[in-house]
Amino acid sequence: MKSHVDAVEVHEEKRVRVHTKHTSTVRVRSAARGVRPPPPPPARGVALTARAVRSQDTFSATIITDMAEVAKKEETKVDTELADEVDQTGWAYTYVWNPTKDSYTTKGGMLVSPAEGFKTSQINLFSFERPHMRGFHYAWLSFFMAFVCWFSFAPLMPIVRVDLGLNLKQVATVNIASVFSTVFARFIMGPLCEQWGPKRCQTLLLGWISFMVFLAPTVSNVASLAIVRCLIGFGGATFVVTQYWSSMLFTKDIVGLANATTAGWGNLGGGVTQNIMIALWNIFKSAGCSEEQAWRVSFIVPAVIVGVFSLILRFTSDDSPQGDYMPLMKAGIIEKKTAAQSFKGGFWNPNNWLLGVQYATCFGVELHVNNWAATYFKEVFEVSPTAAANMASVFGWMNLFCRSVGGFFSDLGNKHYGMQGRMWAQTLGLIGEGLLLIIFSKQQTIPLAMVVL
């Protein structure tokens, strides 16, 4: 953001002025002592130590050590003065220089980087401090809830299929409709995040999903089922908001892990929904509902929960380390952007298309398995709907750790080889996924199939 760049430039200009003053002072002191003055102190955050010099006697070494101590005190004074240079007027959150941590920090003590818009370089899973960790937890939790709703039909499809008289071809058509709409929604939601901020976009999507899941009990044929699932599928764009949100909160050296964790824990909803929806079906059936009534009523529960959470998210979270986008834009604190500008910038970037193709093969396969797994186990291994749903959930549960592992290797690759390192990490992951899915399709027993899945 423009204000951040200006703040950092002022920050560095001040450093140059103070360092020049410091050097002149030390030269005068050095001349009086008859020794050569030291070079300017190093960049902020690096403790100045006595350098290796050729000393001919103990007296000279003592003088040099004394000079280093003086310079270190001057450096601390420099950092204290610089801490006041970043203009944080109008921000919802402000950050102070913490000499003991040699960095700006949040009120809770998390390290932040002014050079990267006061994003944090830490992930404290047990913290809900605003804005960084609150945004982190809301990002994955909102995507998790969206995923639960998005694939809420999947574990119940063996039952819904019988009640609506669908064949496997019609089930496949409905599954395609459920993921087809999310492609367009994601193209739209990315640029809107730049204009409205991730918090408002996520609230909008969760509200939409909640309303559409309320309509799920009304489906009566393949056409109405396909339409409702297609409309619910727009909620898949919560992934884009989740990734954008976490990217705004974490520095580049840790953003891969942050993005992978928020995405992975969000995708975990694809596995948990298999357990939740079939459990709700069994509960309502035990309460006296017929099988058909039970699956219809089951959708009300996630619809209500997601609707309530969308309001909580709207009023208890923030878009960025400085606060919400729209008030900051109106005040001229950050640069105002439009969705059209953001779309043009992203659309013509060849790296985006390359990553998009790779992601389509990865996530596309995941969506396919999430939609079909319960039906596959029911048809191939002839187990009960409950057993089929619980076995299918294993595939989604792997997101609990696998995405974070991928993010770790992506950051590691970026550290050593830049963007090419990230590309290699993703490519190797895709090859492994493809090979294991081929092996899974050949399994004839449930235990081996579960292990490979």
Steps between C-alpha positions, in 0.01 A plus 500: 500500500620849418490626857711211615765568236513868593531412868788265436677756279475761778614232739819440299568872440491554875742211546745656255486836681549346843779274378680796344477689827616193689802450272610862538477475879704182509766650267548794738529263796735277308727787400533598864602145583732465204328201340318439173119539528280200425280473189132608521286269712323216318133487405239517779452181690860383468713541814834665430785294642871572516643419159807292438785747486872476524575620850855537614439533870234460765444877524386528134267200534339657806439828316339320204273303732397822672420658165282202410302541820448870426385417147259236633341756733473743209334227290239442772436874502463494120241220518306685770486814285405303189216330684313831500554564127230271353177699477221282635236771512152368424589134542273279703812339647836653576836335557787605725871436489604234750874532575515166678371320190678736261181539296163663482240289679128472557356568844520126561869492410485349149777617267392710200691640203450865394669422167214257423208706621528388863425140418611252762777243467352270763213252519376464856223241477382560856450872451185676376656846510367747248575555222754232403404183683130583512510532122698175472246299701196661335651438157530123541182467709285683244639285218444190714133589550457577134648161411266322742203659323645464151531122530216440744314302233791263431465263799121495460503444124452120523174572688395806297562308180247234598237747621522714184541204264837607356737283299879528521519718191263750655698494824813582297321794334394638837854466634637692202246776560615530861858587400437671166367822656796549732734565204317819406449606860874476566585717201265766633583479869876549463475855359217583741730424792722785384206740491282392795745316720497128590274536803206641306548253216506204737190623681317530169597148392411338832163675502438375146592143589281503809195610301558246223543211744165601651354419156656151492202329670272622218665306213266254328671388178832499319447852360426668833782305665748613235389864531527505880840330498620739231391800708663360813816450293554876476610472861813320384640847430560530875831330423617805305404731785674275750826505306482873438426568864790300640733650237415845636593400855828303470845585366641332191731270694206330671202572275533162324447317827221739603316459169543125500371468854193719451420324173566153643296547814225651287507206261471278804132588483474272198580206727318616812176558308496130418489427874271787598226459241468124533496540881220759475309266270527219755397733786188625325412148385533377858274787609216360290556649155489285191821458300388766254383743770825449689729603213285801417495631858875439541586795275339751738774453759803610292293775338426660837854462635663654192251788492573590862876472451489734199371777728759426768778519241369828360513687831798344678782485243713725277616507139864587557760593764384864471127423526215475250558594138201722428545747789874517428435565131245772576748669731770482231726293723531219247469510124151448367471211257223377276407142416557572131858617557581197710343264248705640212821476697440139594350382171803586288756351736625172342609366839139515617384286208778247553419469868130490413546195277700322768245587764211388280652153467562480875190657652279380217588141584438569868152636430424200283602257774306696765186478286531135405678325787190408705312378192810310385535311829125431509489363146837319477534357850126480576517653847231699685454873430645582841808283449550636148488862620739439787750322274476779243579756770859369526592673175392840632657449842847480346480877450559535872873475438576432132446854374714643776776258403466617139523862613814421699672344197379787281661753736813285512517488120446874477780560749755313289370532141240776499174451310644198319533329837131550567412365156707187557335438837157519340599288199637218715187511713279466192697201370469328837126565518440362151695180562324430829154553349581246227609252766183572702277418205656151478431399860256214560487511881388777735812503725741547208272754337488702822877497541560624146222761523 
